[in-house]
Amino acid sequence: MTDPKVTPRFDTSLALFAEAMVQILGLETVEKGWILRNSEGHLTFIALEPLPDDLLKRAAEAAIAAAGPYCLEDFVVTDAQSPGVSGLIKRSRPYREAVSVLGQSLYVNLIDQRIVGADWLLAPANSSLPTPRYAFASIKGGVGRTTALAVAATHFAEAGKKVLVIDLDLEAPGIGAMMLPPNELPAYGLLDGYIERSLGNFDDSFLFDMMAPSPFGKGKGLIDVVPAVGATAQEHPANVLAKLARAYVESSTADGALASFSDQTRWLVDTIAGSKQYDAVLVDVRAGLNESTAAALLGLGAQVLLFGEDTPQTFAGYRYLLAHLARSPRNFQDDWLVRLKMVHAKASPLAERQQAFRDRAHDLFREFLYRDIPLGEDSSSPVLDQSGEGVVTMPEFSLDDVEAPHYAVPILRDSNYFEFDPLSAPSQLSAALYERTYAALLDRLIPA
């Protein structure tokens, strides 16, 4: 029976389970083994070597007593040689999870199986891309993320650049309607791309039926827009929800392997971006912590702009995100952390208010990401210095480091953009109007 004073819950179950394993199997065995948390939350310890039956029984009994409903009585402890387990380990990406055991911190190798949200377990993709990519992301909607993307695309085009704009906000499409007149929408959108690809029905003809040039790019540069939904959605609106239900489902590749939503998104963006020689790719990401956010933040190798107003909700949401990202391995040569950048949306013009936002962001990044990484043979994140002569820690970021992820780029609050509809009011995308509000952000974005 579990102690009623320590009723196991999801947040405490892993520590209770690990402590029970340590008490019976020993610290070294637990550190070297694996803990599987299945899709329902049940925990199983996987030892590297076979264990005596009496020890397995004692460990299982201790775990059930400690973690109660988080244990399956017939699958509490096993070993890597058991049928099906070795294959599970090979196809999983575990991460090192810190838990408090017997008064000290212990790192366990956790395999976290998920049905929903599995793409959050992916390691961030490398940034070695021929064309710069920018993902415009936010925890909450209504922060001006999509408006900023439209301004950035227009600014690039004004400089004679070729820009690709992709609407990955599948459930709340926006950028297509902002930048394309209704009669100039392409036949299909990105949502259709997931469906046709999964059926093997995606070809060059379909690809070019997904994009259309925006009038805001004409004259100097080019803005190609891939909306979330196209003109056919206007003819068959009831099918949009039917497509959404299928877009997030794993699909099979040509060789029979499963492709997650992130895999499919990366393939679509790579394919669309490779259709022309663009100078920049701008991706509008759905607000929140969902599958499309994971695909954009982790799967595209993009520079990620994290929009937020100076509100408690902003920092609460980003706390969840950064705490999760802290589990991802980092590399000295291509550190995903330096590709993150906070954006202070609807900022006050007062310097002290902007500094206060940066201070709060710095506290948040320092709590989870601005810290030394444990290095060495058993580290999940070995980092070699560039000379190859030894191991170094990742660079620190000071409070006033303008290049640091926390040092937020301000976008000033501007009543001219409270109701953004440039097709009806083209002056909203005139340089004379947007430069005073978006200057700091535009200086930060550098196309190829």
Secondary structure, DSSP 8 states (H G I E B T S, - for coil): ---GGG---HHHHHHHHHHHHHHHH-HHHHHHSEEEE-TTS-EEEEESS---HHHHHHHHHHHHHHHGGGB-TTSSEEETTSTTHHHHHHT---EEEEEEETTEEEEEEEEE--SSSGGGGS-------SS-EEEEEESSSSSSHHHHHHHHHHHHHHTT-EEEEEEE-TTS--HHHHHS-GGG--S--HHHHHHHHHTT---HHHHHTS-EE-GGGTTSSEEEEE-SS-HHHHHSTTHHHHHHHHHTS-EE-TTS-EE-HHHHHHHHHHHHHTTTT-SEEEEEE-SSSSHHHHHHHHHS--EEEEEE-SSHHHHHHHHHHHHHHTTS---SSS-GGGGEEEEEEEE-S-HHHHHHHHHHHHHHHHHHTSS----STT-SS--B-TTSSSB-------TT-TTSTTS-EEEE--GGGSS--TTT-GGGGSHHHHHHHHHHHHHH----
